[in-house]
């Protein structure tokens, strides 16, 4: 198979990246620098990617440069404004539905990428060797960063905030040179950080300064006039005035390399528990890179990439990626966006932790005045002070300029009286989770607000419709359920009550988009979608512990799924009191499926904030907490094994998802998966959860049918 011209590689849907060549003369350098600009013809919202045609364009650029006269002194690669390059065109893999066809095509594509990038990076033109430079002016991820690694030297703009090898996060391996070039540039331990640890930590990105510190880039230059300054710097290198390679940290081999790979395996085990293969294959390649020549290493890399390309985990990951990139940005089931009303002032009822987080978010993203209110002056002052302190922290970290920080602090104020809300377009309540309290707050607000002002509740489980009952204008009440911590989790549930009108929902969805949250629209049912699923899932674990399953065994039962945290760790993060409130609400509504949380109630009554020991092993279960959770005496109920706990939890999830879909709580299974990915951090390799339930047969066994047809989020 000819890797540079294989008809089976053609991809009709490819957005082709072109490699435009121009020749730039640099002072005191004999020949021009051949500057390749990667550009797909779109603006920065559609970053450049490589499919087969784009890689062939890269080869064509190399051929053009080689034929140029006079001979060039160097080759440099940069990107279109704000984007260097973000790697492979993922739709290329998704276009194949026959598993037998995928592996050879992916293998051929990897070989094509290796050929094209080595041709540029080697700088061998007409038999001569010239230096090569990557001038990283914007986001550089995956194959884009691998192209930069093929070059001799790398300059990065200080404005770049996204450099990464995210492949392991998506269920593949860096397959265009990353596993071989990176550890031999920065050392195995730093390579493990970049290619394993960061992707497994919710796909963490590097900024420019971190890239230089890790040795990924040789120099950081100011964003203003970056290209001009980068070419000037390249001229200094060409003339021999500076030698960036001499300043690099020597790579440690032997035991240091082995220790780094072992650390990577420990990280993969802690995050995945063997649930997905990509991280482990990537570590094998990094291990190989210590001794293998580049030809052998790249051949092994192409084999590994082709192998993981036919896994169910990758199919689910690409489905999840598509959900996050597309569906999450355009919520399904919403009314016409033109119905949204403008929001020029926001009120927040309450001044606690959640309220202060909401106030900062609205002020910063909407850029409008925000007023907090509370019944107690000391509590109100503390809430406003908390917002101002966080603004100061953002400024200290360079996230806000001093002037922007001052303006933002001035926009957040407090008031003891609701009359401060008379001209507000939106008011959200974040008070104690008690229906009577919330209903009274909404009643009091209606007395001072204009009839068209939007009233939102941040309730986690209570009925929006019941809270709005008795109001003169219940149609303007909706739920906007945030997840804690507000600044981190991107999901919000937009809840339509029985009387909520389209204008209220359209405005709420528009606000969610402006504050950079991804919204899933739900109907008004107890605990809505995400909390309902998590409590059903967690309830099986807590129920098994109540009946005598050792807490540690029950807690570890879900490890084969590779979840971001165990059920008991999640309990501690959210807080037992919050979980108890939602669990009791669901038990009252659906007692046949949600058991009475007796053990959890005992834990809360004892004032416990978690179940782990406060000192020593962070995963050690505290004995007192274990005794509180254990409700039934020995012999009262059968004791489940860890495997039985896992089976019961997955069965419960499948049943609850089917009921949620049949009842129209959310539009489709994709919305369930979005909730779990964005609101609970469930991994891409599960596709959220419904692809996993489908491919393991749980959905059909429990509900009689799949959630999605074969080939959607699965290979077959």
PyMOL commands that set and color helices and strands:
alter all, ss='L'
color gray80, all
select helices_A, chain A and resi 7-9+52-67+90-94+99-122+143-150+167-170+178-186+188-200+208-213+226-238+244-247+255-272+278-288+294-308+312-325+327-329+337-339+353-366+377-396+402-411+418-421+435-446+464-468+474-476+502-514+530-546+551-556+559-561+567-574+576-589+598-605+623-629+642-662+669-680+684-686+690-695+698-703
alter helices_A, ss='H'
color red, helices_A
select strands_A, chain A and resi 18-24+33-39+74-79+83-85+124-125+128-129+131-136+139-141+153-157+163-164+219-221+345-349+369-373+412-415+426-429+454-457+477-482+491-496+518-523
alter strands_A, ss='S'
color yellow, strands_A
deselect
rebuild
show_as cartoon
